[in-house]
Amino acid sequence: MRDLVGAAKALSDETRLRILNLLLERECCVCEVMQVLDVSQTRASRNLNILLDAGFLKVRKEGLWAYYSIETIDPKNYLSLLLNAVEKGLKGNKVANLDKEHLKEAKRLGPKFCS
């Protein structure tokens, strides 16, 4: 039950929902999340780590770069069901749609800006 509570808590924040919305589009580094959501590196990293710890994300390291993406989850797993609910809940949301548009313009600035 502790895992389910952790997953539900991870979804109880607007910033984390917006991050999931971006990652449902494509993998992102911290600096892209910072640009799109207009948040500090600390805030972006903290929220990415909460989603990672809850089991929603995976991280791929390439040199100094860290790329976050949605974890591949068994479709019958509760995490997959929650992720589907988030995706459906954000469909048509003005902020979520605007974030996706801004993601198209986000730049990978380099590890010194993302870490």
Summary of the structure (lengths in Angstrom):
residues: 115
radius of gyration: 13.5
end to end distance: 33.0
largest distance: 40.0
contacts: 330
relative contact order: 0.21
helix: 61%
strand: 12%
